[in-house]
Amino acid sequence: MGSTMFKKCALCKHIWNTRQDFIADQDIEVIGYQANFIELKSGLLYFNHSCKSTLAIPVDLFADLYSGPMFKERQTGTENCPGYCLHKQALNRCPAECECAYVREIIQLFKRD
């Protein structure tokens, strides 16, 4: 029976066996989000690893960690939208009741204070 892993760094070959290992790793920093407005779960979260590599991971791999409200309509481009999803490096929570807002909450799991 083969072993499974969550992710492997392409540069240093570090392995995160589980998603929780990845989330808890202090050597990982979230640096960006590229929205996919057609299929939100296909959007990419970008991370830097301490070895100086960048990893791109689909939002879908973290979507089940969000248990808050899911809004049905997108607010992108409206007066309610702060435009965060249009800027890859904007990682703030979104105050809009937008279908994209849940991704902003997932990003907060990786923010280090």
N, C-alpha and C positions, 0 to 999 in steps of 0.2 A: 504494500500500500504506500503510495507516494505521499510526501509531506506537502502541505500547502503553506503559502506565505502571503502576507498582505501586499508587500511591496519590497522591491530591491533597488537600491541606488545604482544607477548605471555607471557612475564614476568610481565610487569607493567600494562598491559591492556590499555595503551594509544591508542587512536584511531586517525588516520589521515583520515578525511572525504574525502579529495580529494588528487589527486596526487600532485597538486601544494602545498598543505599544507605539504606534506611529503618532497618535494624538498626544500621548504623554511625553514624547521625546523632546527634551529641551534643546536638542540640536536641530530641530525643525522650526522654520519660521514661515508663516503664511505671508506671501508677498503680493498676491494678486488673484483676480477672478476674471475670467473671460466668459461673459454670458453667451448662451445660445438661446435666443429668443424663440426659436421654433420648438426646441426640446430642452427645457430648462435643466433637466437632470444630466444632459450631455455637456453642459457648461464645464469649464475647467477651473479648478483651484490650483494655483501655483505656489510651490514651496521651495525655499532654499534650505539645503542641508549644510551642515558645518563644513563639509568637504568642498564646498563652493559649487556644488551641482544644483540644478533646478529640476524639480519634479512636477509634472502636470498630472493631476488626478481628477477624473470626472466627479462632479458633484454627487452623482448617483451612488457612489460608494459610501457617502456619508448621509444621504437623505433620510434614512430611517432614524437618525439621531435627533431629528427635529420633531417635536410633538405639539407645537403651537398652532395657531390658526393658519389655515391655508386659504388665501384669497383667490378668487376665480378670475378676476380681471387684471390685466396689466395696466399700470399707470405711467409707463415710460412715455416721456414727452409731454405729460400733462403738468399743470401747475402744482399738483401734489407730489410730483417726482423730483427728488433732489439730484437725479442723474448719476448716482453712484455706479450703476451697472454699465454705464457708457464709458467708464474710466477704470481700466484694469487694476490700477493701484489703489482705488478708493475702497476701503475695507470696513467702513462704518456700518452700523445698524441702519436700516431704512425705516423711516417713520411712516411711509406710505402704505396704505392697505392695497398692496400690489401682489400679484402672483409670484413675483421675483423676490419678495422680501424674506422668504424663509431661507434662501441661500445666504443672505447677510447674517442671519442668526447662526448658521452652521459655521461661517467664518469665525465667529466669536469664540468657538471652541479652541481655536488655535492661537488666539491673541495672547501674548505673554505680557503681563503687567509688571 
